[in-house]
Structures are given as structure tokens and as C-alpha cells.
């Protein structure tokens, strides 16, 4: 066996329950409320009002026990609540991997999309149960719930890739995803 600075996780079985959007055994769980998404919605006043009106949970991430370390492949299930803030669909914070590596998302339930931005070009991938979205190395990415029910997806990613949330605050995501009369509409990220 090769030498490692830290030993990899021992072989294990992880139960994936699509009906309940859960993993077992379960690792850490992260809950993001509206107050955790400061600077991400285009209308700051509407964001502040949502925080003042109860600071709702926008999304949660349930991880497996596989750690975010080099050579490991952690998994997580993210569930985004349905909703809009001043017409902008609820979303994850979005991030860039400092150690540019690819990632896959498998939509489990609900309706959503995967917004990707490489600093110049923006891509949108519609996501519904059974769709696999591929995120190439070097693309910032954010998930968006475009439906009326919770949207859940499974993510599998290299543990050493890291998460740079500040990159999105500085560079944006190219577009914003707004609720239109017949589905998602897109607006310039830094426009109002």
C-alpha cells in the first residue's frame, strides 16, 4: 500500500435513501439560513426583510463520514427549500474550488438547476430527478431551486478541492436566476 500523510478512510458502505434525501451513516450537517447568504441576493433590502421575518432555512447539506481530505471522495446531499427573494430563486452560496477539480451532482427530487461560471462564460444545466450535472475543473458553481417543492441533489467531489465562497462574492456568477412567467429567467449578475 502506498504511504499517505494521513490514512484514507477504511472501506465502508454508505446507504443512500433517495426518498428521504439522506445518507447513513451520516457525517456533519450544515444548515444555511437567509442571514448566511449576505451579499448574494441582488436586492439587499429584500434580503434584510427576509432575515427580519424569521431568517428562514434556505438549504441544508448532509454529509457522509468521508472527510474532505486529499485523495478522498466525500459525498453530500443538499436540499434547497423553495422560495424567492424579490423574484430571485433561493440558491446555495456557490463556490469555486481553489484546487481546480471536477465534481458531479445527481438530482434526486424536485426541480432546479446548476449555474456555472468560469469568470467569462456562464452555463446553466436544468436539473430534475435522475439528471447528472458535471462541473468541470475551474468552474464556480451554484445550485438553484426553480420549483415549488424542495430540490435535493447528491454531490460527489474530491476531498482536497476546497471551497472558496469569497470568489463568488468578488466575481459573481455571470447571471442571476429569476422567477419568470414560464420558468427561470436570467439577468446580469451585477445588474439591478
LOTIZA-530997 format. One record per residue (C-alpha): residue in three letters; x, y, z. Coordinates in Angstrom, 2 decimals, decimal comma. Example, Ala and Ser with C-alpha at 12.3 -4.5 7.8 and 13.67 -1.06 7.14 Angstrom:
2
<atom residuo="ALA" c1="12,30" c2="-4,50" c3="7,80"/>
<atom residuo="SER" c1="13,67" c2="-1,06" c3="7,14"/>
//
This chain:
192
<atom residuo="UNK" c1="0,00" c2="0,00" c3="0,00"/>
<atom residuo="UNK" c1="1,35" c2="3,50" c3="-0,81"/>
<atom residuo="UNK" c1="2,36" c2="5,81" c3="2,02"/>
<atom residuo="UNK" c1="-0,05" c2="8,64" c3="2,86"/>
<atom residuo="UNK" c1="0,35" c2="11,70" c3="5,09"/>
<atom residuo="UNK" c1="-2,97" c2="10,64" c3="6,64"/>
<atom residuo="UNK" c1="-4,53" c2="7,25" c3="6,12"/>
<atom residuo="UNK" c1="-7,54" c2="7,05" c3="3,82"/>
<atom residuo="UNK" c1="-10,93" c2="6,11" c3="5,24"/>
<atom residuo="UNK" c1="-11,43" c2="2,37" c3="5,63"/>
<atom residuo="UNK" c1="-13,79" c2="0,69" c3="3,16"/>
<atom residuo="UNK" c1="-17,41" c2="1,17" c3="4,18"/>
<atom residuo="UNK" c1="-20,96" c2="1,01" c3="2,88"/>
<atom residuo="UNK" c1="-23,00" c2="4,22" c3="2,81"/>
<atom residuo="UNK" c1="-26,76" c2="3,88" c3="2,46"/>
<atom residuo="UNK" c1="-28,29" c2="6,39" c3="0,06"/>
<atom residuo="UNK" c1="-32,01" c2="6,93" c3="0,72"/>
<atom residuo="UNK" c1="-33,39" c2="8,98" c3="-2,18"/>
<atom residuo="UNK" c1="-36,92" c2="9,11" c3="-0,73"/>
<atom residuo="UNK" c1="-35,68" c2="10,91" c3="2,40"/>
<atom residuo="UNK" c1="-32,62" c2="12,62" c3="0,85"/>
<atom residuo="UNK" c1="-30,37" c2="11,07" c3="3,47"/>
<atom residuo="UNK" c1="-27,10" c2="9,20" c3="3,92"/>
<atom residuo="UNK" c1="-26,32" c2="6,60" c3="6,58"/>
<atom residuo="UNK" c1="-24,02" c2="6,67" c3="8,39"/>
<atom residuo="UNK" c1="-24,35" c2="10,42" c3="8,47"/>
<atom residuo="UNK" c1="-21,46" c2="12,83" c3="8,88"/>
<atom residuo="UNK" c1="-21,68" c2="16,57" c3="9,62"/>
<atom residuo="UNK" c1="-24,80" c2="18,56" c3="8,70"/>
<atom residuo="UNK" c1="-24,65" c2="22,19" c3="7,63"/>
<atom residuo="UNK" c1="-27,69" c2="24,48" c3="7,72"/>
<atom residuo="UNK" c1="-27,69" c2="27,79" c3="5,85"/>
<atom residuo="UNK" c1="-30,23" c2="30,43" c3="6,81"/>
<atom residuo="UNK" c1="-31,04" c2="33,57" c3="4,88"/>
<atom residuo="UNK" c1="-28,66" c2="35,52" c3="7,17"/>
<atom residuo="UNK" c1="-25,80" c2="33,28" c3="5,95"/>
<atom residuo="UNK" c1="-26,34" c2="34,49" c3="2,36"/>
<atom residuo="UNK" c1="-25,39" c2="38,12" c3="2,85"/>
<atom residuo="UNK" c1="-24,29" c2="39,82" c3="-0,35"/>
<atom residuo="UNK" c1="-25,68" c2="37,13" c3="-2,64"/>
<atom residuo="UNK" c1="-29,18" c2="38,42" c3="-3,48"/>
<atom residuo="UNK" c1="-29,39" c2="41,39" c3="-5,83"/>
<atom residuo="UNK" c1="-31,90" c2="43,29" c3="-3,67"/>
<atom residuo="UNK" c1="-30,28" c2="43,84" c3="-0,27"/>
<atom residuo="UNK" c1="-33,44" c2="45,38" c3="1,25"/>
<atom residuo="UNK" c1="-35,48" c2="42,27" c3="0,36"/>
<atom residuo="UNK" c1="-32,74" c2="40,04" c3="1,79"/>
<atom residuo="UNK" c1="-32,72" c2="42,08" c3="5,05"/>
<atom residuo="UNK" c1="-36,52" c2="41,84" c3="5,26"/>
<atom residuo="UNK" c1="-36,37" c2="38,05" c3="4,85"/>
<atom residuo="UNK" c1="-33,80" c2="37,87" c3="7,67"/>
<atom residuo="UNK" c1="-36,02" c2="40,07" c3="9,87"/>
<atom residuo="UNK" c1="-39,11" c2="38,00" c3="9,01"/>
<atom residuo="UNK" c1="-37,77" c2="34,86" c3="10,69"/>
<atom residuo="UNK" c1="-34,44" c2="34,17" c3="8,96"/>
<atom residuo="UNK" c1="-35,69" c2="31,05" c3="7,13"/>
<atom residuo="UNK" c1="-33,57" c2="28,00" c3="6,37"/>
<atom residuo="UNK" c1="-32,66" c2="28,25" c3="2,69"/>
<atom residuo="UNK" c1="-30,76" c2="24,97" c3="2,41"/>
<atom residuo="UNK" c1="-29,10" c2="22,17" c3="4,33"/>
<atom residuo="UNK" c1="-26,21" c2="19,86" c3="3,48"/>
<atom residuo="UNK" c1="-25,97" c2="16,37" c3="4,99"/>
<atom residuo="UNK" c1="-22,54" c2="14,80" c3="4,52"/>
<atom residuo="UNK" c1="-21,29" c2="11,24" c3="4,71"/>
<atom residuo="UNK" c1="-18,48" c2="10,43" c3="7,17"/>
<atom residuo="UNK" c1="-15,88" c2="10,57" c3="4,35"/>
<atom residuo="UNK" c1="-13,69" c2="13,60" c3="5,19"/>
<atom residuo="UNK" c1="-12,77" c2="16,49" c3="2,90"/>
<atom residuo="UNK" c1="-9,13" c2="15,45" c3="2,57"/>
<atom residuo="UNK" c1="-6,82" c2="14,76" c3="-0,36"/>
<atom residuo="UNK" c1="-7,49" c2="11,51" c3="-2,19"/>
<atom residuo="UNK" c1="-10,88" c2="11,03" c3="-0,54"/>
<atom residuo="UNK" c1="-14,23" c2="11,32" c3="-2,38"/>
<atom residuo="UNK" c1="-16,75" c2="12,84" c3="0,06"/>
<atom residuo="UNK" c1="-20,46" c2="12,77" c3="-0,69"/>
<atom residuo="UNK" c1="-23,23" c2="15,06" c3="0,48"/>
<atom residuo="UNK" c1="-26,92" c2="15,66" c3="-0,12"/>
<atom residuo="UNK" c1="-28,06" c2="19,26" c3="-0,39"/>
<atom residuo="UNK" c1="-31,73" c2="20,19" c3="-0,07"/>
<atom residuo="UNK" c1="-32,76" c2="23,72" c3="-1,10"/>
<atom residuo="UNK" c1="-36,13" c2="25,00" c3="0,11"/>
<atom residuo="UNK" c1="-38,49" c2="26,52" c3="-2,46"/>
<atom residuo="UNK" c1="-38,77" c2="30,30" c3="-2,44"/>
<atom residuo="UNK" c1="-37,75" c2="33,60" c3="-3,94"/>
<atom residuo="UNK" c1="-36,38" c2="36,85" c3="-2,56"/>
<atom residuo="UNK" c1="-37,53" c2="39,80" c3="-4,69"/>
<atom residuo="UNK" c1="-38,11" c2="37,35" c3="-7,54"/>
<atom residuo="UNK" c1="-34,68" c2="35,68" c3="-7,29"/>
<atom residuo="UNK" c1="-34,87" c2="31,93" c3="-6,69"/>
<atom residuo="UNK" c1="-33,35" c2="30,54" c3="-3,50"/>
<atom residuo="UNK" c1="-29,92" c2="29,06" c3="-4,04"/>
<atom residuo="UNK" c1="-26,74" c2="27,78" c3="-2,47"/>
<atom residuo="UNK" c1="-23,92" c2="30,23" c3="-1,77"/>
<atom residuo="UNK" c1="-21,93" c2="28,92" c3="-4,69"/>
<atom residuo="UNK" c1="-18,19" c2="28,38" c3="-4,67"/>
<atom residuo="UNK" c1="-15,04" c2="27,86" c3="-6,67"/>
<atom residuo="UNK" c1="-12,60" c2="25,03" c3="-5,91"/>
<atom residuo="UNK" c1="-9,17" c2="26,60" c3="-5,18"/>
<atom residuo="UNK" c1="-7,60" c2="23,28" c3="-6,22"/>
<atom residuo="UNK" c1="-9,40" c2="23,10" c3="-9,59"/>
<atom residuo="UNK" c1="-11,06" c2="19,69" c3="-9,82"/>
<atom residuo="UNK" c1="-14,29" c2="18,35" c3="-11,31"/>
<atom residuo="UNK" c1="-17,43" c2="17,40" c3="-9,43"/>
<atom residuo="UNK" c1="-20,73" c2="15,67" c3="-10,19"/>
<atom residuo="UNK" c1="-24,24" c2="16,37" c3="-8,92"/>
<atom residuo="UNK" c1="-27,10" c2="13,86" c3="-9,21"/>
<atom residuo="UNK" c1="-30,57" c2="15,40" c3="-8,87"/>
<atom residuo="UNK" c1="-32,73" c2="13,32" c3="-6,51"/>
<atom residuo="UNK" c1="-36,03" c2="15,19" c3="-6,27"/>
<atom residuo="UNK" c1="-37,65" c2="18,50" c3="-7,09"/>
<atom residuo="UNK" c1="-36,73" c2="20,89" c3="-9,86"/>
<atom residuo="UNK" c1="-33,64" c2="23,04" c3="-10,06"/>
<atom residuo="UNK" c1="-30,57" c2="23,98" c3="-11,98"/>
<atom residuo="UNK" c1="-26,84" c2="24,19" c3="-11,85"/>
<atom residuo="UNK" c1="-25,41" c2="27,64" c3="-12,59"/>
<atom residuo="UNK" c1="-21,72" c2="27,61" c3="-13,56"/>
<atom residuo="UNK" c1="-19,30" c2="30,46" c3="-14,29"/>
<atom residuo="UNK" c1="-15,63" c2="30,31" c3="-15,31"/>
<atom residuo="UNK" c1="-15,01" c2="34,06" c3="-14,94"/>
<atom residuo="UNK" c1="-16,04" c2="34,75" c3="-18,54"/>
<atom residuo="UNK" c1="-18,69" c2="32,29" c3="-19,65"/>
<atom residuo="UNK" c1="-21,90" c2="31,27" c3="-17,86"/>
<atom residuo="UNK" c1="-23,63" c2="27,91" c3="-18,27"/>
<atom residuo="UNK" c1="-27,00" c2="26,69" c3="-16,98"/>
<atom residuo="UNK" c1="-27,89" c2="23,00" c3="-16,67"/>
<atom residuo="UNK" c1="-31,54" c2="22,10" c3="-15,92"/>
<atom residuo="UNK" c1="-31,71" c2="19,50" c3="-13,15"/>
<atom residuo="UNK" c1="-34,56" c2="17,09" c3="-12,39"/>
<atom residuo="UNK" c1="-34,58" c2="13,67" c3="-10,69"/>
<atom residuo="UNK" c1="-32,09" c2="11,40" c3="-12,44"/>
<atom residuo="UNK" c1="-30,05" c2="14,16" c3="-14,12"/>
<atom residuo="UNK" c1="-26,29" c2="14,18" c3="-13,56"/>
<atom residuo="UNK" c1="-24,70" c2="17,61" c3="-13,81"/>
<atom residuo="UNK" c1="-20,97" c2="17,64" c3="-14,49"/>
<atom residuo="UNK" c1="-18,91" c2="20,58" c3="-13,18"/>
<atom residuo="UNK" c1="-15,54" c2="20,80" c3="-14,98"/>
<atom residuo="UNK" c1="-12,41" c2="21,94" c3="-13,13"/>
<atom residuo="UNK" c1="-12,17" c2="25,73" c3="-12,86"/>
<atom residuo="UNK" c1="-15,91" c2="26,49" c3="-12,96"/>
<atom residuo="UNK" c1="-17,58" c2="28,20" c3="-9,98"/>
<atom residuo="UNK" c1="-20,97" c2="26,61" c3="-9,34"/>
<atom residuo="UNK" c1="-24,21" c2="27,23" c3="-7,51"/>
<atom residuo="UNK" c1="-27,42" c2="25,22" c3="-7,30"/>
<atom residuo="UNK" c1="-30,83" c2="26,87" c3="-7,58"/>
<atom residuo="UNK" c1="-34,31" c2="25,61" c3="-6,67"/>
<atom residuo="UNK" c1="-36,61" c2="26,63" c3="-9,55"/>
<atom residuo="UNK" c1="-39,65" c2="24,66" c3="-8,37"/>
<atom residuo="UNK" c1="-42,38" c2="24,76" c3="-5,74"/>
<atom residuo="UNK" c1="-41,04" c2="21,83" c3="-3,68"/>
<atom residuo="UNK" c1="-37,68" c2="21,15" c3="-2,03"/>
<atom residuo="UNK" c1="-34,91" c2="20,39" c3="-4,54"/>
<atom residuo="UNK" c1="-32,34" c2="17,76" c3="-3,45"/>
<atom residuo="UNK" c1="-29,16" c2="16,51" c3="-5,09"/>
<atom residuo="UNK" c1="-26,24" c2="14,25" c3="-4,27"/>
<atom residuo="UNK" c1="-22,74" c2="15,69" c3="-4,74"/>
<atom residuo="UNK" c1="-19,52" c2="13,68" c3="-5,11"/>
<atom residuo="UNK" c1="-16,28" c2="15,66" c3="-5,15"/>
<atom residuo="UNK" c1="-12,53" c2="15,38" c3="-4,50"/>
<atom residuo="UNK" c1="-11,89" c2="15,96" c3="-0,81"/>
<atom residuo="UNK" c1="-8,83" c2="18,16" c3="-1,40"/>
<atom residuo="UNK" c1="-10,57" c2="20,54" c3="-3,83"/>
<atom residuo="UNK" c1="-11,55" c2="23,08" c3="-1,14"/>
<atom residuo="UNK" c1="-14,39" c2="25,65" c3="-1,19"/>
<atom residuo="UNK" c1="-13,79" c2="29,33" c3="-1,96"/>
<atom residuo="UNK" c1="-17,08" c2="31,18" c3="-1,28"/>
<atom residuo="UNK" c1="-15,40" c2="34,60" c3="-1,48"/>
<atom residuo="UNK" c1="-14,66" c2="34,06" c3="-5,19"/>
<atom residuo="UNK" c1="-18,40" c2="34,27" c3="-5,95"/>
<atom residuo="UNK" c1="-18,84" c2="37,45" c3="-3,90"/>
<atom residuo="UNK" c1="-15,96" c2="39,06" c3="-5,81"/>
<atom residuo="UNK" c1="-16,59" c2="37,73" c3="-9,35"/>
<atom residuo="UNK" c1="-20,30" c2="36,90" c3="-9,31"/>
<atom residuo="UNK" c1="-21,83" c2="34,01" c3="-11,21"/>
<atom residuo="UNK" c1="-22,32" c2="35,69" c3="-14,58"/>
<atom residuo="UNK" c1="-26,11" c2="35,54" c3="-14,23"/>
<atom residuo="UNK" c1="-28,84" c2="35,57" c3="-11,63"/>
<atom residuo="UNK" c1="-31,76" c2="33,16" c3="-11,85"/>
<atom residuo="UNK" c1="-35,15" c2="34,88" c3="-11,56"/>
<atom residuo="UNK" c1="-38,69" c2="33,55" c3="-11,49"/>
<atom residuo="UNK" c1="-40,32" c2="34,20" c3="-14,86"/>
<atom residuo="UNK" c1="-43,87" c2="33,57" c3="-16,02"/>
<atom residuo="UNK" c1="-42,92" c2="30,35" c3="-17,83"/>
<atom residuo="UNK" c1="-39,83" c2="29,27" c3="-15,88"/>
<atom residuo="UNK" c1="-36,41" c2="30,58" c3="-14,95"/>
<atom residuo="UNK" c1="-35,19" c2="33,83" c3="-16,50"/>
<atom residuo="UNK" c1="-31,66" c2="35,16" c3="-16,36"/>
<atom residuo="UNK" c1="-30,32" c2="38,62" c3="-15,53"/>
<atom residuo="UNK" c1="-26,79" c2="40,01" c3="-15,39"/>
<atom residuo="UNK" c1="-25,23" c2="39,20" c3="-12,02"/>
<atom residuo="UNK" c1="-24,07" c2="42,71" c3="-11,21"/>
<atom residuo="UNK" c1="-27,07" c2="44,48" c3="-12,81"/>
<atom residuo="UNK" c1="-30,10" c2="45,54" c3="-10,78"/>
//
